Amino acid sequence: MVRLIVLVVCCFAACNSLKTANSENDHVSPNNSQPAAINCGDPTSYDVTVVDGPIRAVNIVAGDKRLRTIDVPAKSEVPGFSLSWARKTKEGFDLSVEYGSTFYYGKRFIFACKNNDLVLTGIAVETFDRNNPSKWTKKQVSIKPTVPVGRFKITDYLKEEETR
């Protein structure tokens, strides 16, 4: 019995160390360090990319340097979750997601480049009841104060009562 307990503890410790090592090597979040400035005067100085893999993310990059990272939740974390797209705009970039089971939610997160950073300024929300799709609603939600992309977490804005 003691050997079994030791084996289970060792396996758990090994899995955790592998998970930590992989997440640190494959997906370094810049939230723990001073973020690099984004040149708002030159929109061509940065790009927005979607990272597909075991850990999905949206990266803001300049050349081969990752400036910011937005973690994308797994479908197991949010029922029916899907990252539709992320793309640059004249003002910054937009990020579009869909999720839900009975109630469908489509949200487009709107980021603008201000003061050498990208900040969340608004959310375009579309929702409907899949059992009664004629009740389709759309609305725009302004975010005040704005949220820097380095502190933005998609899951913080998936609570229906906050943006419905």
Rosetta blueprint (number, residue, H / E / L):
1 M L
2 V H
3 R H
4 L H
5 I H
6 V H
7 L H
8 V H
9 V H
10 C H
11 C H
12 F H
13 A H
14 A H
15 C H
16 N H
17 S H
18 L H
19 K H
20 T H
21 A H
22 N H
23 S H
24 E H
25 N H
26 D H
27 H L
28 V L
29 S L
30 P H
31 N H
32 N H
33 S L
34 Q L
35 P L
36 A L
37 A L
38 I L
39 N L
40 C L
41 G L
42 D L
43 P H
44 T H
45 S H
46 Y L
47 D E
48 V E
49 T E
50 V E
51 V E
52 D L
53 G L
54 P L
55 I L
56 R L
57 A E
58 V E
59 N E
60 I E
61 V E
62 A E
63 G L
64 D L
65 K E
66 R E
67 L E
68 R E
69 T E
70 I E
71 D E
72 V L
73 P L
74 A L
75 K L
76 S L
77 E L
78 V L
79 P L
80 G L
81 F L
82 S E
83 L E
84 S E
85 W E
86 A E
87 R E
88 K E
89 T L
90 K L
91 E L
92 G E
93 F E
94 D E
95 L E
96 S E
97 V E
98 E E
99 Y E
100 G L
101 S L
102 T L
103 F E
104 Y E
105 Y E
106 G E
107 K E
108 R E
109 F E
110 I E
111 F E
112 A E
113 C E
114 K E
115 N L
116 N L
117 D E
118 L E
119 V E
120 L E
121 T E
122 G E
123 I E
124 A E
125 V E
126 E E
127 T E
128 F E
129 D E
130 R L
131 N L
132 N E
133 P E
134 S E
135 K E
136 W E
137 T E
138 K E
139 K E
140 Q E
141 V E
142 S E
143 I E
144 K E
145 P E
146 T E
147 V E
148 P E
149 V H
150 G H
151 R H
152 F L
153 K L
154 I H
155 T H
156 D H
157 Y H
158 L L
159 K L
160 E H
161 E H
162 E H
163 T H
164 R L
